[in-house]
Amino acid sequence: MEEHRCGWGIDHGIVQAYHDQEWGIPVHEDKVHFEYLLMEVMQCGLNWTMMLKKREIFRSCFDAFDFYKIAQYDQEKIDQIMQTEGMIHSIRKITAIIQNAKLFLKIIEEYGSFDEFLWRHSGYKTIVYKSHTYNQLPDHNELSDQISKELKKRGFKYLGSITIYSHLQACGMINDHDRDCYRYAYINEHYPVEERE
């Protein structure tokens, strides 16, 4: 018998693999955080399926999401990225990613890791909101508002509250899988969880 999934996670392809293997599983590696944030910046105005399809192009253009290297990019590197076939040719997004990499490093210097900076907001637990159901998910909340405000104050670009909420879902700080989805129970059983209204 096929396991129940969130409605958006059924395509028997790239989206389903992402849903089953990544979305909502707690992330504690800075490189993975940066990869997701980079893709979320690129997504602005577009859709996530396209980001998943272009993921390997991003990986190639941005040195496998190595934020230390990305922070050092110069105009020559930007031009090279802009000329890459299949790449999203947005100079504003590319320069924002470079700026974000520099600021990401400042957070690591301050907190020891970006992961520490982020997860302290949830008490290092995955949050399950009792009021969230599959058909009634917000696109942002008080937590994403707070984190986005902090990041914007530091100078991060393209990381508004809606984008940050998506990141919190993706990196497992918020478990927004459908209650009937097999991943919802898996996350709650395997990771520290805190229920909130």
Accessible surface in RSA format (square Angstrom, percent):
REM  Atomic radii and reference values for relative SASA: ProtOr
REM  Chains: A
REM  Algorithm: Lee & Richards
REM  Probe-radius: 1.40
REM  Slices: 20
REM RES _ NUM      All-atoms   Total-Side   Main-Chain    Non-polar    All polar
REM                ABS   REL    ABS   REL    ABS   REL    ABS   REL    ABS   REL
RES MET A   1   236.51 122.5 152.28 100.8  84.24 200.6 127.19 108.1 109.32 144.8
RES GLU A   2   117.17  67.3  88.06  66.6  29.10  69.3  52.96 102.4  64.21  52.4
RES GLU A   3    97.67  56.1  86.01  65.1  11.66  27.8  34.27  66.3  63.41  51.8
RES HIS A   4    94.76  51.8  81.98  57.0  12.78  32.7  65.77  67.8  28.99  33.7
RES ARG A   5    28.72  12.1  25.77  13.1   2.94   7.0   0.49   0.7  28.23  17.1
RES CYS A   6     0.23   0.2   0.23   0.3   0.00   0.0   0.00   0.0   0.23   0.2
RES GLY A   7    43.74  53.9   0.00   N/A  43.74  53.9  25.92  71.1  17.82  39.9
RES TRP A   8    92.89  37.3  70.16  34.0  22.73  53.4  76.97  41.0  15.92  25.8
RES GLY A   9     0.00   0.0   0.00   N/A   0.00   0.0   0.00   0.0   0.00   0.0
RES ILE A  10    89.49  50.9  67.74  50.5  21.75  52.4  67.74  48.8  21.75  59.0
RES ASP A  11    66.21  46.4  38.18  38.0  28.02  66.3  34.15  80.4  32.06  32.0
RES HIS A  12   142.10  77.7 105.85  73.6  36.25  92.7  77.61  80.0  64.49  75.0
RES GLY A  13    34.96  43.1   0.00   N/A  34.96  43.1  31.28  85.8   3.68   8.3
RES ILE A  14    73.01  41.5  61.77  46.0  11.24  27.1  67.01  48.3   6.00  16.3
RES VAL A  15    14.63   9.6  14.63  13.2   0.00   0.0  14.63  12.7   0.00   0.0
RES GLN A  16    21.33  11.9  21.33  15.6   0.00   0.0   4.40   9.4  16.93  12.8
RES ALA A  17    40.94  37.6  35.47  54.7   5.47  12.4  40.07  56.4   0.86   2.3
RES TYR A  18     8.50   4.0   6.19   3.5   2.32   6.0   5.83   4.4   2.68   3.3
RES HIS A  19     0.41   0.2   0.00   0.0   0.41   1.1   0.00   0.0   0.41   0.5
RES ASP A  20    22.71  15.9  18.54  18.5   4.17   9.9   7.97  18.7  14.74  14.7
RES GLN A  21   130.38  72.9 107.53  78.6  22.85  54.4  37.78  80.4  92.59  70.2
RES GLU A  22    44.72  25.7  41.23  31.2   3.49   8.3  23.10  44.7  21.62  17.7
RES TRP A  23    24.22   9.7  23.80  11.5   0.42   1.0  10.94   5.8  13.28  21.5
RES GLY A  24     0.75   0.9   0.00   N/A   0.75   0.9   0.75   2.1   0.00   0.0
RES ILE A  25    32.28  18.4  32.13  23.9   0.15   0.4  32.13  23.1   0.15   0.4
RES PRO A  26    16.15  11.8   2.08   1.9  14.08  51.2   2.08   1.7  14.08  87.5
RES VAL A  27    15.14  10.0  11.47  10.4   3.66   8.8  15.14  13.2   0.00   0.0
RES HIS A  28   103.10  56.4  79.34  55.1  23.77  60.8  61.30  63.2  41.81  48.6
RES GLU A  29   116.18  66.7 111.37  84.3   4.81  11.5  41.64  80.5  74.54  60.9
RES ASP A  30    23.85  16.7  17.38  17.3   6.47  15.3  10.95  25.8  12.90  12.9
RES LYS A  31    96.61  47.1  94.36  57.9   2.25   5.4  53.54  48.2  43.07  45.9
RES VAL A  32    39.06  25.7  38.86  35.2   0.20   0.5  39.06  33.9   0.00   0.0
RES HIS A  33     0.00   0.0   0.00   0.0   0.00   0.0   0.00   0.0   0.00   0.0
RES PHE A  34     4.43   2.2   4.43   2.7   0.00   0.0   4.43   2.7   0.00   0.0
RES GLU A  35    16.67   9.6  16.67  12.6   0.00   0.0   0.02   0.0  16.66  13.6
RES TYR A  36     5.35   2.5   5.35   3.0   0.00   0.0   0.86   0.6   4.49   5.5
RES LEU A  37     6.59   3.7   6.51   4.7   0.08   0.2   6.59   4.6   0.00   0.0
RES LEU A  38     2.57   1.4   0.00   0.0   2.57   6.5   2.28   1.6   0.29   0.8
RES MET A  39     0.35   0.2   0.35   0.2   0.00   0.0   0.24   0.2   0.11   0.1
RES GLU A  40     4.71   2.7   2.98   2.3   1.73   4.1   1.55   3.0   3.16   2.6
RES VAL A  41     1.04   0.7   1.04   0.9   0.00   0.0   1.04   0.9   0.00   0.0
RES MET A  42     0.00   0.0   0.00   0.0   0.00   0.0   0.00   0.0   0.00   0.0
RES GLN A  43    47.02  26.3  46.76  34.2   0.25   0.6   4.58   9.8  42.44  32.2
RES CYS A  44    41.50  31.4  25.94  28.9  15.55  36.6  22.13  56.1  19.37  20.9
RES GLY A  45    85.70 105.7   0.00   N/A  85.70 105.7  43.92 120.5  41.77  93.6
RES LEU A  46    73.80  41.1  49.40  35.3  24.40  61.3  56.71  39.8  17.09  46.0
RES ASN A  47    78.25  54.0  76.32  73.8   1.93   4.6  37.86  91.1  40.39  39.0
RES TRP A  48    48.58  19.5  45.56  22.1   3.01   7.1  45.02  24.0   3.56   5.8
RES THR A  49    50.02  35.6  49.13  49.8   0.88   2.1  25.24  33.9  24.77  37.4
RES MET A  50    63.47  32.9  61.02  40.4   2.44   5.8  60.06  51.1   3.40   4.5
RES MET A  51     0.00   0.0   0.00   0.0   0.00   0.0   0.00   0.0   0.00   0.0
RES LEU A  52     6.47   3.6   1.82   1.3   4.65  11.7   1.82   1.3   4.65  12.5
RES LYS A  53   141.40  69.0 113.73  69.8  27.67  65.9  64.63  58.2  76.77  81.8
RES LYS A  54    43.72  21.3  43.72  26.8   0.00   0.0  18.48  16.6  25.24  26.9
RES ARG A  55    32.37  13.6  32.37  16.5   0.00   0.0  11.30  15.4  21.07  12.8
RES GLU A  56   108.80  62.5 103.31  78.2   5.49  13.1  67.84 131.2  40.96  33.4
RES ILE A  57    47.53  27.0  44.45  33.1   3.08   7.4  47.36  34.1   0.17   0.5
RES PHE A  58     0.00   0.0   0.00   0.0   0.00   0.0   0.00   0.0   0.00   0.0
RES ARG A  59    81.99  34.4  79.64  40.6   2.35   5.6  34.08  46.6  47.92  29.0
RES SER A  60    88.39  74.7  59.17  79.0  29.21  67.3  35.48  75.5  52.91  74.1
RES CYS A  61     6.91   5.2   1.58   1.8   5.33  12.5   5.33  13.5   1.58   1.7
RES PHE A  62     0.00   0.0   0.00   0.0   0.00   0.0   0.00   0.0   0.00   0.0
RES ASP A  63    48.39  33.9  35.64  35.5  12.75  30.2  10.14  23.9  38.25  38.2
RES ALA A  64    40.96  37.7  38.66  59.7   2.30   5.2  38.66  54.4   2.30   6.1
RES PHE A  65     1.64   0.8   1.64   1.0   0.00   0.0   1.64   1.0   0.00   0.0
RES ASP A  66    34.36  24.1  32.49  32.3   1.88   4.4   6.34  14.9  28.03  28.0
RES PHE A  67    12.97   6.5  12.83   7.9   0.14   0.4  12.83   7.8   0.14   0.4
RES TYR A  68   128.79  60.1 124.85  71.0   3.94  10.3  96.64  72.6  32.16  39.6
RES LYS A  69   112.72  55.0 107.18  65.8   5.54  13.2  62.68  56.4  50.04  53.3
RES ILE A  70     0.00   0.0   0.00   0.0   0.00   0.0   0.00   0.0   0.00   0.0
RES ALA A  71     5.99   5.5   1.79   2.8   4.20   9.6   1.79   2.5   4.20  11.1
RES GLN A  72   142.03  79.4 117.84  86.1  24.19  57.6  45.06  95.9  96.97  73.5
RES TYR A  73    26.30  12.3  10.22   5.8  16.08  41.8  12.66   9.5  13.64  16.8
RES ASP A  74    84.85  59.4  76.49  76.1   8.36  19.8  40.90  96.2  43.95  43.8
RES GLN A  75   108.24  60.5 101.90  74.5   6.34  15.1  58.25 124.0  49.98  37.9
RES GLU A  76   135.36  77.7 127.26  96.3   8.10  19.3  48.07  93.0  87.29  71.3
RES LYS A  77    37.70  18.4  35.85  22.0   1.85   4.4  21.28  19.1  16.43  17.5
RES ILE A  78    15.26   8.7  15.26  11.4   0.00   0.0  15.26  11.0   0.00   0.0
RES ASP A  79    59.43  41.6  58.19  57.9   1.24   2.9  15.94  37.5  43.49  43.4
RES GLN A  80   103.88  58.1  97.79  71.5   6.09  14.5  35.05  74.6  68.83  52.2
RES ILE A  81     1.52   0.9   1.03   0.8   0.49   1.2   1.52   1.1   0.00   0.0
RES MET A  82    55.91  29.0  47.14  31.2   8.77  20.9  47.14  40.1   8.77  11.6
RES GLN A  83   144.33  80.7 112.49  82.2  31.85  75.8  47.90 102.0  96.43  73.1
RES THR A  84    41.98  29.9  34.71  35.2   7.26  17.3  31.72  42.6  10.26  15.5
RES GLU A  85   161.94  93.0 143.57 108.6  18.37  43.7  62.64 121.2  99.30  81.1
RES GLY A  86    28.84  35.6   0.00   N/A  28.84  35.6  23.50  64.5   5.34  12.0
RES MET A  87     7.56   3.9   0.00   0.0   7.56  18.0   0.00   0.0   7.56  10.0
RES ILE A  88    22.71  12.9  18.14  13.5   4.58  11.0  22.71  16.4   0.00   0.0
RES HIS A  89   101.52  55.5  70.97  49.3  30.55  78.2  48.48  50.0  53.04  61.7
RES SER A  90    28.29  23.9  22.68  30.3   5.62  12.9  19.43  41.4   8.86  12.4
RES ILE A  91    78.22  44.5  76.32  56.9   1.90   4.6  76.32  55.0   1.90   5.1
RES ARG A  92   174.88  73.4 169.63  86.5   5.25  12.5  58.73  80.3 116.15  70.4
RES LYS A  93    18.37   9.0  18.37  11.3   0.00   0.0  12.60  11.3   5.78   6.2
RES ILE A  94     0.00   0.0   0.00   0.0   0.00   0.0   0.00   0.0   0.00   0.0
RES THR A  95    56.53  40.2  51.94  52.7   4.59  10.9  39.39  52.9  17.14  25.9
RES ALA A  96     5.70   5.2   2.35   3.6   3.34   7.6   5.51   7.8   0.19   0.5
RES ILE A  97     1.91   1.1   1.44   1.1   0.47   1.1   1.91   1.4   0.00   0.0
RES ILE A  98    10.39   5.9  10.39   7.7   0.00   0.0  10.39   7.5   0.00   0.0
RES GLN A  99    67.26  37.6  65.91  48.2   1.35   3.2  15.16  32.3  52.10  39.5
RES ASN A 100     6.79   4.7   6.79   6.6   0.00   0.0   4.69  11.3   2.09   2.0
RES ALA A 101     0.00   0.0   0.00   0.0   0.00   0.0   0.00   0.0   0.00   0.0
RES LYS A 102    94.47  46.1  90.77  55.7   3.70   8.8  44.03  39.6  50.44  53.7
RES LEU A 103    14.72   8.2  14.16  10.1   0.55   1.4  14.16   9.9   0.55   1.5
RES PHE A 104     0.35   0.2   0.35   0.2   0.00   0.0   0.35   0.2   0.00   0.0
RES LEU A 105    39.43  22.0  35.49  25.4   3.94   9.9  35.77  25.1   3.67   9.9
RES LYS A 106   128.85  62.9 124.65  76.5   4.20  10.0  75.18  67.7  53.67  57.2
RES ILE A 107     0.30   0.2   0.30   0.2   0.00   0.0   0.30   0.2   0.00   0.0
RES ILE A 108    27.42  15.6  25.12  18.7   2.30   5.5  25.12  18.1   2.30   6.2
RES GLU A 109   156.23  89.7 121.92  92.2  34.31  81.7  50.98  98.6 105.26  85.9
RES GLU A 110   108.32  62.2  71.74  54.3  36.59  87.1  39.85  77.1  68.47  55.9
RES TYR A 111    63.45  29.6  43.05  24.5  20.40  53.1  32.56  24.5  30.89  38.1
RES GLY A 112    60.45  74.6   0.00   N/A  60.45  74.6  36.66 100.6  23.79  53.3
RES SER A 113    30.38  25.7  30.32  40.5   0.06   0.1  21.85  46.5   8.53  12.0
RES PHE A 114     0.99   0.5   0.99   0.6   0.00   0.0   0.99   0.6   0.00   0.0
RES ASP A 115    19.37  13.6  19.37  19.3   0.00   0.0   2.74   6.4  16.63  16.6
RES GLU A 116    64.25  36.9  62.15  47.0   2.10   5.0  20.34  39.3  43.91  35.8
RES PHE A 117     0.00   0.0   0.00   0.0   0.00   0.0   0.00   0.0   0.00   0.0
RES LEU A 118     1.46   0.8   1.46   1.0   0.00   0.0   1.46   1.0   0.00   0.0
RES TRP A 119     3.67   1.5   3.67   1.8   0.00   0.0   3.67   2.0   0.00   0.0
RES ARG A 120    85.43  35.9  67.40  34.4  18.03  42.9  21.50  29.4  63.93  38.7
RES HIS A 121    23.52  12.9   2.34   1.6  21.18  54.2   9.08   9.4  14.45  16.8
RES SER A 122     0.03   0.0   0.00   0.0   0.03   0.1   0.03   0.1   0.00   0.0
RES GLY A 123    43.87  54.1   0.00   N/A  43.87  54.1  29.37  80.6  14.50  32.5
RES TYR A 124   111.91  52.2 100.45  57.2  11.45  29.8  86.04  64.7  25.86  31.9
RES LYS A 125    86.22  42.1  85.73  52.6   0.48   1.2  34.39  31.0  51.82  55.2
RES THR A 126     1.30   0.9   0.88   0.9   0.42   1.0   0.00   0.0   1.30   2.0
RES ILE A 127     0.00   0.0   0.00   0.0   0.00   0.0   0.00   0.0   0.00   0.0
RES VAL A 128     2.96   1.9   2.96   2.7   0.00   0.0   2.96   2.6   0.00   0.0
RES TYR A 129    20.85   9.7  20.08  11.4   0.77   2.0  16.75  12.6   4.10   5.1
RES LYS A 130   102.35  49.9  87.71  53.8  14.64  34.9  43.33  39.0  59.03  62.9
RES SER A 131    73.27  61.9  51.61  68.9  21.66  49.9  51.37 109.4  21.90  30.7
RES HIS A 132    17.30   9.5  15.50  10.8   1.80   4.6   6.90   7.1  10.40  12.1
RES THR A 133    59.20  42.1  57.26  58.1   1.94   4.6  54.78  73.6   4.42   6.7
RES TYR A 134    77.84  36.3  63.37  36.1  14.47  37.7  47.64  35.8  30.21  37.2
RES ASN A 135   135.02  93.1 101.60  98.2  33.42  80.5  31.47  75.7 103.55 100.1
RES GLN A 136   130.80  73.1 115.24  84.2  15.56  37.1  38.35  81.6  92.45  70.1
RES LEU A 137    61.74  34.4  31.71  22.7  30.03  75.5  32.48  22.8  29.26  78.8
RES PRO A 138    47.22  34.4  28.81  26.3  18.41  66.9  40.93  33.8   6.29  39.1
RES ASP A 139    81.92  57.4  71.48  71.1  10.44  24.7  34.98  82.3  46.94  46.8
RES HIS A 140    77.89  42.6  71.77  49.9   6.12  15.6  41.37  42.6  36.51  42.5
RES ASN A 141    24.65  17.0  17.22  16.6   7.43  17.9  22.95  55.2   1.70   1.6
RES GLU A 142   150.06  86.2 142.49 107.8   7.57  18.0  56.94 110.1  93.12  76.0
RES LEU A 143    11.84   6.6   8.10   5.8   3.74   9.4  10.39   7.3   1.45   3.9
RES SER A 144     0.00   0.0   0.00   0.0   0.00   0.0   0.00   0.0   0.00   0.0
RES ASP A 145    60.11  42.1  54.18  53.9   5.92  14.0  26.86  63.2  33.25  33.2
RES GLN A 146    90.28  50.5  84.12  61.5   6.16  14.7  31.95  68.0  58.32  44.2
RES ILE A 147     0.00   0.0   0.00   0.0   0.00   0.0   0.00   0.0   0.00   0.0
RES SER A 148     3.99   3.4   3.99   5.3   0.00   0.0   1.49   3.2   2.50   3.5
RES LYS A 149   153.64  75.0 148.75  91.3   4.89  11.6  94.78  85.3  58.86  62.7
RES GLU A 150    46.05  26.4  43.26  32.7   2.79   6.6  31.07  60.1  14.99  12.2
RES LEU A 151     0.32   0.2   0.32   0.2   0.00   0.0   0.32   0.2   0.00   0.0
RES LYS A 152   120.07  58.6 104.81  64.3  15.26  36.3  56.88  51.2  63.19  67.3
RES LYS A 153   184.79  90.2 146.92  90.1  37.88  90.2 100.57  90.5  84.22  89.7
RES ARG A 154    73.78  31.0  53.77  27.4  20.02  47.7  29.96  40.9  43.82  26.6
RES GLY A 155    22.51  27.8   0.00   N/A  22.51  27.8  22.48  61.7   0.03   0.1
RES PHE A 156     7.39   3.7   1.19   0.7   6.20  16.1   1.19   0.7   6.20  17.7
RES LYS A 157   111.19  54.2 108.99  66.9   2.20   5.2  56.35  50.7  54.84  58.4
RES TYR A 158    69.21  32.3  46.08  26.2  23.13  60.2  49.94  37.5  19.26  23.7
RES LEU A 159     1.40   0.8   0.69   0.5   0.71   1.8   0.69   0.5   0.71   1.9
RES GLY A 160    21.57  26.6   0.00   N/A  21.57  26.6  17.10  46.9   4.47  10.0
RES SER A 161    24.38  20.6  18.46  24.6   5.92  13.6  18.46  39.3   5.92   8.3
RES ILE A 162    98.92  56.3  97.50  72.6   1.41   3.4  97.50  70.2   1.41   3.8
RES THR A 163    22.81  16.2  18.89  19.2   3.92   9.3   6.18   8.3  16.63  25.1
RES ILE A 164     1.36   0.8   1.36   1.0   0.00   0.0   1.36   1.0   0.00   0.0
RES TYR A 165     2.58   1.2   2.58   1.5   0.00   0.0   2.58   1.9   0.00   0.0
RES SER A 166    41.34  34.9  39.32  52.5   2.02   4.7  14.48  30.8  26.86  37.6
RES HIS A 167     0.82   0.4   0.82   0.6   0.00   0.0   0.82   0.8   0.00   0.0
RES LEU A 168     0.00   0.0   0.00   0.0   0.00   0.0   0.00   0.0   0.00   0.0
RES GLN A 169    21.62  12.1  21.24  15.5   0.38   0.9   0.05   0.1  21.56  16.4
RES ALA A 170     2.89   2.7   2.89   4.5   0.00   0.0   2.89   4.1   0.00   0.0
RES CYS A 171     0.00   0.0   0.00   0.0   0.00   0.0   0.00   0.0   0.00   0.0
RES GLY A 172     0.00   0.0   0.00   N/A   0.00   0.0   0.00   0.0   0.00   0.0
RES MET A 173     0.00   0.0   0.00   0.0   0.00   0.0   0.00   0.0   0.00   0.0
RES ILE A 174     0.26   0.1   0.00   0.0   0.26   0.6   0.00   0.0   0.26   0.7
RES ASN A 175     4.05   2.8   0.00   0.0   4.05   9.7   0.00   0.0   4.05   3.9
RES ASP A 176     4.25   3.0   0.02   0.0   4.23  10.0   2.03   4.8   2.22   2.2
RES HIS A 177     5.23   2.9   0.12   0.1   5.11  13.1   0.12   0.1   5.11   5.9
RES ASP A 178    20.01  14.0  19.44  19.3   0.57   1.4   0.57   1.4  19.44  19.4
RES ARG A 179    92.77  39.0  75.72  38.6  17.05  40.6  39.48  54.0  53.29  32.3
RES ASP A 180   104.61  73.3  86.26  85.9  18.35  43.4  19.06  44.8  85.55  85.3
RES CYS A 181     1.85   1.4   0.00   0.0   1.85   4.4   0.00   0.0   1.85   2.0
RES TYR A 182    56.09  26.2  45.10  25.7  10.99  28.6  41.60  31.3  14.48  17.9
RES ARG A 183    29.23  12.3  29.23  14.9   0.00   0.0   0.00   0.0  29.23  17.7
RES TYR A 184    28.43  13.3  28.43  16.2   0.00   0.0  19.71  14.8   8.72  10.7
RES ALA A 185    45.60  41.9  42.11  65.0   3.49   7.9  45.60  64.2   0.00   0.0
RES TYR A 186    78.75  36.8  76.00  43.2   2.75   7.2  42.36  31.8  36.38  44.9
RES ILE A 187     0.00   0.0   0.00   0.0   0.00   0.0   0.00   0.0   0.00   0.0
RES ASN A 188    45.98  31.7  28.23  27.3  17.75  42.7  16.39  39.4  29.59  28.6
RES GLU A 189   133.56  76.7  96.11  72.7  37.44  89.2  43.53  84.2  90.03  73.5
RES HIS A 190   105.41  57.6  75.26  52.3  30.15  77.1  54.72  56.4  50.69  59.0
RES TYR A 191    66.42  31.0  56.41  32.1  10.01  26.0  36.75  27.6  29.67  36.6
RES PRO A 192    85.70  62.5  72.20  65.8  13.51  49.1  84.67  69.9   1.03   6.4
RES VAL A 193    44.89  29.5  17.70  16.0  27.19  65.5  17.70  15.4  27.19  73.7
RES GLU A 194    57.86  33.2  53.51  40.5   4.35  10.4  23.99  46.4  33.87  27.7
RES GLU A 195   107.30  61.6  83.07  62.8  24.23  57.7  26.98  52.2  80.32  65.6
RES ARG A 196    75.06  31.5  68.61  35.0   6.45  15.4  34.00  46.5  41.05  24.9
RES GLU A 197   142.33  81.7 118.90  89.9  23.43  55.8  73.52 142.2  68.81  56.2
END  Absolute sums over single chains surface
CHAIN  1 A     9829.5       8016.6       1812.9       5123.2       4706.3
END  Absolute sums over all chains
TOTAL          9829.5       8016.6       1812.9       5123.2       4706.3
